[in-house]
Amino acid sequence: MPLQFSSWTCPLPLKHYPTVVMGHGSGGKMMADLIQHLFAPLFNNELLGQLGDATVLDFPANGPGPARLAFTTDSFVVSPLIFPGGDIGELAVNGTVNDLAMSGARPLFLSAGFILEEGLPMETLGRIATSVAAACREAGVQLVAGDTKVVNKGHGDGLYINTSGLGVIPSGLDIAPNRARPGDAVLVSGTLGDHGMAIMSVREGLEFETVIESDTAPLNGLVEAMLAATRGGEHTGSPIHCLRDATRGGLATVLNELATASGVGIEFDERRVPVNTAVHAACEMLGFDPYYVANEGKLVAIVPAADADAVLAAMRAHPFGQQAARIGTVVAEHPRLVVARTAIGGSRVVDLPAGELLPRIC
Amino acid sequence: MKYIDEYRDEALTRNLLDEIRRTVTRHWTMMEVCGGQTHSILRSGLDQLLPPEIELVHGPGCPVCVTPLELIDKAIALASRPDVIFVSYGDMLRVPGSERDLFNVRAAGGNVRVVYSPLDSLKIARENPDKTVVFFGIGFETTAPANAMAVVQAKAQGISNFAMLVSHVTVPPAICALMESPDVRVDAFLAAGHVCTVMGYWEYEPLAKKYNVPVVVMAFEPVDIARAILMCVRQLEEGRAEVENAYARSVRREGNVAAQRVINEVFEPCDRPWRGIGVIPQSGYKFREAYAAFDAELRFPEVQTIATKESTLCMSGLVLQGLKKPNQCPAFGKECTPQTPLGATMVSSEGACAAYYRYGRYAELQTSNSQPQTLRSRETAAG
């Protein structure tokens, strides 16, 4: 059966292989065909075209002195591979781009290691690889190094991806988890819980009437807009104190980590936390707390109070921050504890999640 | 969200709290039976907003918490069998047995799966004809109809590789046991809203009369809880002891008759041990003769001889009877945390100890708005 894949330059050598087989990982001609006819055309750049064991990179000038680099790695093992709002390929790029952006870096280069399970449909691999390429373009990064391995059937959930990323940090920035100070404003860039509930809805076959979509997105553009909005040049210190993307463990985990790292308390108002109605409803049904549900395109920012309005305005003007909100304040009281004002005016501690999120019984 | 947001309205809740404050003249102790209600109260912070005359104690309405330890060990034994696929609601996976929990069994290669509905286990049974699917049938009357339906459907569809490990408990006998106990001092009960949706509330009328306690059927949102507490306070102040329904949008006096019919088709009452409390007569369900083929304890008789050892530190029994609060336990927050639970009340999403730990009812701390709140001090907790 001929493979239908519009962006492949020449699928001919692969047409006899509707699924991935062990040979595609063994370093020989079959693997060369896979790289040449599936991967390379999608990531067409000179750097990847070096095809050396390592890719040699020149970094853009960063002002006087050596460049400050940010370097990160992440692995993506999500199942299902494709879900409403995206797929593992998009996640793999955005996740690493975002990790770089959270330290204030401009993401530049990515590597991608693919671990393929024998029997993975070639069409699925093609689709994921195309997503990776599209996500790189959207984020403005280049994929410059890659690797492919194949494991026996039963030894991998179809496809695992590891991405590592390099970025350059502009001078004068010091964004770190230990920089939160009492009085700082706590901001979130949009609605929480979308990604986790999107995965849950597909994984468990729960069909909600409204489709919940993952919020996977590259946040480097948003961060640049936020940095540009602050007083910047008048500061000796960094205008933004902390940035964190609220992935596994959700908002609650991020706030707890920042509170602990900085030795401060955090207070937020439950009424100010943006949550989509559909996500809210799905969480209610299953007994989940949206503060603990994963996001893939949302960040938490801790900024000096004087900068809060300007940063918030810049976020709301950006496509990935339109529902940004100020949800709370950093305080000196109850260090390392996160406390929420509840909807009825009571208070509760918002702790780290114990482990897996498990749905309610009755 | 309809039927949720209206019942979380701050102004309404405040008005009800003010009315409670105006009505109450002396100390009253009320017990909310259902663990879900305990969590709702603590999560919303309502307990901190009640006048000091009202003391809330937490009842044994957490099915995970009251499942006897030996049943957990039986579940673990079954789940460890290579010819069994053990299927359960998620919370049970975390409850520690004598040696380990079901998560450990899964990590060691046991086939343990989480489902949202007992009917999913029939699907697994059809897809795996060479294994026996054992479903952990725990819960109060709320989950009993669905569990019973799974068995009815299994019989009707001729699915023979399906069995259920039953640990159902019922509320009214537990209330009797609590009121008969010399230590327990409860002035009024806030009855479990979802149990009563299934069973109705007519069963509580003789109890209210016999023990001279008001019983108010309560829902789960802050407005509902405040309203139910107000109704209790009015009864107590006026010297009445009646059953009232504060969850009329879901509960009728006769309950859901069709659901009750399914329960009665499959199950009959039996004596049952409640973890931390002891045997309460006629407080559980067991399979009727006609459905005995689906009883996992009969299908796998070797589990009937399992020996158990409880933690000596854990006082969850006293917590479940409302005799102690979780933060009065010497192990709370130290040896016993959600990561290292000694008993089921710290594990379950409805357990009182887990609620206290999670929402920080540990020590007095000052928040920046200068209202003294009961919060957990992490330094104290770390020891």
Interface residues (C-beta under 8 A of the other chain):
Chain A: E204 L206 E267 T277 H280 A281 E284 L286 G287 T329 V331 A332 E333 H334 R336 L337 V339 T342 A343 I344 G345 G346 S347 R348 V349 D351 A354 G355 E356 L358 P359 R360 I361 C362
Chain B: M1 I4 R8 E10 T13 R14 G36 L42 R43 S44 G45 L46 D47 Q48 L49 P63 V64 Y89 G90 D91 L93 R94 V114 Y116 I138 G139 F140 T142 T143 H194 P222 P338 Q339 S349 E350 Y357 R358 Y359 G360 L365 Q366 T367 S368 Q371 Q373 L375 R376 S377 R378
